C-alpha cells in the first residue's frame, strides 16, 4: 500500500501533483469549494475520487476530474500507533471478557 493509504491511479497522481497527503487539512475547488481533512480509502476503491471529511463530520467524495485547485491549509503527520505496555495490577480481580 502506498503512503497515501488506498489511493491509486488518477487519485494518487492528483495527490502527488499537489503534494497532498492523507491527514492534511485541505481546501478543494471544484463545482463548489470543500474544506476538510483528506481521508484514507480502501485499496479496492476506484481511482477517480478523493474523500474529504468536512467540518460538519460528513465525508464527501470528490471526482478528481472535476477538481480545479487543491490548497493545503495545514499539513499533518500521521504518527504510527504506538503499543502501550500494560502493567498488571495484582490488587484488581481477574476477569474474562
C-alpha positions as CSV (number, residue, x, y, z in Angstrom):
1,X,0.0,0.0,0.0
2,X,1.3,3.5,-0.8
3,X,1.8,6.1,1.9
4,X,-1.4,7.8,0.7
5,X,-3.5,5.0,2.1
6,X,-5.7,3.4,-0.5
7,X,-5.3,6.0,-3.3
8,X,-4.2,4.7,-6.7
9,X,-4.2,5.7,-10.3
10,X,-5.7,9.1,-11.1
11,X,-6.4,10.0,-7.5
12,X,-2.9,9.2,-6.4
13,X,-1.5,11.2,-9.4
14,X,-3.6,14.2,-8.3
15,X,-2.4,13.9,-4.7
16,X,1.3,13.7,-5.7
17,X,0.9,16.6,-8.2
18,X,-0.4,18.8,-5.4
19,X,1.9,17.4,-2.6
20,X,-1.1,16.4,-0.5
21,X,-1.1,13.5,2.0
22,X,-3.7,11.7,3.9
23,X,-4.5,13.6,7.1
24,X,-3.7,17.1,5.6
25,X,-6.3,19.8,6.1
26,X,-7.1,20.9,2.5
27,X,-9.4,23.2,0.5
28,X,-10.6,21.8,-2.8
29,X,-12.2,24.0,-5.5
30,X,-14.4,22.0,-7.9
31,X,-18.1,22.8,-8.6
32,X,-18.2,24.0,-5.0
33,X,-15.4,24.7,-2.5
34,X,-14.8,22.0,0.1
35,X,-12.7,22.4,3.2
36,X,-11.7,19.4,5.4
37,X,-9.3,16.6,6.1
38,X,-8.2,14.2,3.4
39,X,-9.3,10.7,4.5
40,X,-7.8,7.3,3.6
41,X,-9.7,4.9,1.2
42,X,-10.0,1.2,0.8
43,X,-7.3,-0.2,-1.5
44,X,-10.1,-1.7,-3.7
45,X,-11.9,1.6,-4.1
46,X,-11.9,3.3,-7.5
47,X,-9.2,5.7,-8.5
48,X,-11.5,8.6,-9.5
49,X,-12.4,10.1,-6.2
50,X,-10.8,11.8,-3.2
51,X,-12.6,11.5,0.2
52,X,-12.7,14.6,2.4
53,X,-14.1,14.8,6.0
54,X,-15.9,18.1,6.2
55,X,-16.1,20.2,9.4
56,X,-19.7,19.0,9.8
57,X,-18.5,15.5,10.2
58,X,-19.8,14.2,6.9
59,X,-17.5,12.6,4.3
60,X,-17.7,13.7,0.7
61,X,-16.2,12.1,-2.4
62,X,-14.9,14.5,-5.0
63,X,-14.2,13.4,-8.6
64,X,-10.6,14.1,-9.4
65,X,-11.6,15.2,-13.0
66,X,-13.7,18.0,-11.6
67,X,-11.0,19.4,-9.2
68,X,-9.8,22.8,-10.3
69,X,-7.4,23.5,-7.4
70,X,-6.2,22.0,-4.2
71,X,-4.7,24.1,-1.4
72,X,-3.1,22.7,1.7
73,X,-4.4,24.6,4.7
74,X,-2.2,22.7,7.2
75,X,-0.1,19.6,6.9
76,X,-0.5,16.9,9.4
77,X,1.9,14.0,10.0
78,X,0.1,10.8,10.9
79,X,2.0,9.0,13.7
80,X,2.0,5.3,13.7
81,X,0.1,3.8,16.6
82,X,2.4,3.0,19.5
83,X,1.6,0.0,21.5
84,X,1.3,0.7,25.2
85,X,2.7,-1.9,27.5
86,X,0.1,-2.7,30.1
87,X,1.1,-3.3,33.7
88,X,-0.9,-5.9,35.6
89,X,-2.2,-4.7,39.0
90,X,-2.3,-7.7,41.3
91,X,-4.8,-5.9,43.6
92,X,-7.5,-6.0,40.9
93,X,-9.7,-9.1,40.3
94,X,-9.1,-11.1,37.2
95,X,-12.0,-11.1,34.7
96,X,-12.7,-12.7,31.3
97,X,-14.2,-10.7,28.5
